[in-house]
Amino acid sequence: MDCSIVPSQKYKGLFVISTTDFFYPLVEDPYLQGRIGCTNVLSDMYALGIVDIDNVLMILAASLDVEEKSRNIVTRQMMMGFNDCCKLACTEVTGGQSVLNPWPIIGGVAK
């Protein structure tokens, strides 16, 4: 199972369900890569029957091995694809973490 299921400390009888997932590049199109990364995160929740996702935190790594101008374009496109996918799922990105890395990475945390 890819999700964490724990009893809520604040609301007795309820549970908090969350997941974290990310992908390295799978396709040449950075926008599509962003959508794939988001879909992967959301699908973990859907697999448990959770269709109302409160929010998503984005996990993003921009590649150090690409010249800065190209890195900025690729990173923006990945973020747009991820955000657009969240909008289609009726949720939104409310924060996250970004780093520099040899490989671009996109994913997130959903709850």
C-alpha positions as CSV (number, residue, x, y, z in Angstrom):
1,M,0.0,0.0,0.0
2,D,1.3,3.5,-0.9
3,C,-0.8,5.4,1.6
4,S,-0.5,6.2,5.3
5,I,-3.7,5.6,7.3
6,V,-3.6,6.8,10.9
7,P,-6.3,7.7,13.4
8,S,-7.0,11.4,13.7
9,Q,-5.7,12.8,17.0
10,K,-8.2,15.7,16.8
11,Y,-11.3,13.9,15.5
12,K,-12.1,10.7,17.3
13,G,-13.4,7.9,14.9
14,L,-11.8,9.6,11.8
15,F,-8.6,8.8,10.0
16,V,-6.0,10.9,8.2
17,I,-5.0,9.3,4.9
18,S,-1.9,10.7,3.0
19,T,0.5,9.6,0.4
20,T,3.9,10.6,-1.1
21,D,5.1,9.7,-4.5
22,F,7.4,11.1,-7.3
23,F,8.9,10.2,-10.6
24,Y,12.1,10.7,-12.6
25,P,11.7,11.6,-16.3
26,L,9.6,9.1,-18.2
27,V,8.7,11.1,-21.3
28,E,10.4,13.9,-23.3
29,D,7.5,16.4,-22.7
30,P,8.0,18.2,-19.4
31,Y,4.3,19.3,-19.2
32,L,3.2,15.7,-19.7
33,Q,5.8,14.7,-17.1
34,G,4.2,17.0,-14.6
35,R,0.8,15.5,-15.3
36,I,2.2,12.0,-14.9
37,G,3.7,12.9,-11.6
38,C,0.5,14.4,-10.3
39,T,-1.6,11.4,-11.6
40,N,0.7,9.0,-9.8
41,V,0.2,10.8,-6.5
42,L,-3.5,11.1,-6.9
43,S,-3.9,7.4,-8.0
44,D,-2.6,6.2,-4.7
45,M,-5.5,7.9,-3.0
46,Y,-8.0,6.8,-5.6
47,A,-6.9,3.2,-5.2
48,L,-8.3,3.4,-1.6
49,G,-11.5,5.0,-2.7
50,I,-10.5,8.5,-1.6
51,V,-11.8,10.9,-4.2
52,D,-12.0,14.1,-2.2
53,I,-8.4,15.2,-1.8
54,D,-7.9,18.3,0.4
55,N,-4.7,19.5,-1.0
56,V,-1.4,18.5,-2.6
57,L,2.2,19.6,-1.7
58,M,4.5,19.5,-4.8
59,I,7.9,17.8,-4.6
60,L,10.1,19.3,-7.3
61,A,13.7,18.8,-8.3
62,A,15.2,21.0,-11.1
63,S,18.1,19.4,-13.0
64,L,21.6,20.8,-12.4
65,D,22.8,19.1,-15.6
66,V,20.8,21.4,-17.9
67,E,21.7,24.9,-18.8
68,E,19.8,27.5,-16.7
69,K,17.6,28.8,-19.5
70,S,16.5,25.3,-20.5
71,R,16.1,24.3,-16.8
72,N,13.8,27.2,-16.2
73,I,11.6,26.3,-19.2
74,V,11.4,22.6,-18.3
75,T,10.7,23.3,-14.6
76,R,7.9,25.7,-15.4
77,Q,6.3,23.2,-17.8
78,M,6.5,20.4,-15.3
79,M,4.9,22.6,-12.6
80,M,2.1,23.7,-15.1
81,G,1.3,20.1,-15.9
82,F,1.2,19.1,-12.3
83,N,-1.0,22.1,-11.4
84,D,-3.4,21.6,-14.3
85,C,-3.8,17.9,-13.3
86,C,-4.6,19.0,-9.7
87,K,-7.2,21.4,-11.0
88,L,-8.9,18.6,-13.0
89,A,-9.0,16.5,-9.8
90,C,-10.7,19.4,-8.0
91,T,-7.8,19.9,-5.6
92,E,-4.9,22.4,-5.5
93,V,-1.2,22.7,-4.8
94,T,-0.8,24.6,-1.5
95,G,2.9,24.4,-1.1
96,G,5.8,21.9,-1.3
97,Q,9.6,21.6,-1.6
98,S,12.0,22.3,-4.4
99,V,15.7,21.5,-4.8
100,L,18.4,21.2,-7.4
101,N,19.3,17.7,-8.4
102,P,21.1,15.9,-11.2
103,W,17.8,14.6,-12.5
104,P,14.5,16.5,-12.7
105,I,11.9,15.0,-10.3
106,I,8.2,15.7,-9.9
107,G,5.7,14.4,-7.4
108,G,3.9,15.3,-4.3
109,V,2.1,14.6,-1.0
110,A,-1.6,14.3,-1.0
111,K,-4.1,14.2,1.9
